[in-house]
């Protein structure tokens, strides 16, 4: 049984990860809002990761940082604060969390960190300038820390395509938009949170003990294939 810290486990992909891990691990959730469920293996800390001090946790084997943003605007409509806010949520929050828990992570069992990027960091997409810039920073962080921590802590990232969560509700707000999104992907689909949770489950397991510093695209072919 591992001690898993999830930042942002109350909704979306984070919630799917939390639900998958609860039965076999101790899960500490850090987010402003509590998860919709209670469980003997779940401990929730009501914390704004950017504004508040992070809680002390004595033993951590796995750290998963889920907060993200979808801020889609033409470059002329993006303010400097838009770029700053996206960078704060996606990069600074991750750095703050890693710095807080790295000392205890180093003492953990098969310690690992999971961060999240996006397919837009590799695939040029209109109106994604702010979020793609922030997530490119996440990918750089993964590569650098993968090397720095190679002998003690594994760190990887997942770069999903559009995933059906509350964050993407405006993009998938009706059947026509959902059908168009399916058609945009060569493999004719887009992600459910549970699919991403399955990848996380693999990457934090002993089956992935040789893997660090990698960014895994879960893209339904939109980056990988030109068909």
Secondary structure, DSSP 4 states (H G I P E B T S, - for coil): --EEEEET-SSHHHHHHHHHHTTTSEEEEEESS--S---TTEEEEE--TTTSPPPP-S--SEEEE---------GGG--HHHHHHHHIIIIIHHHHHHHHHHHHHTTSSS-EEEEEEEGGGTS--TT-HHHHHHHHHHHHHHHHHHHHTTTT-EEEEEEE--BSSGGGTTTT-SHHHHHHHHHHSTTS--B-HHHHHHHHHHHTSGGGTT--S-EEEE-TTTTT---
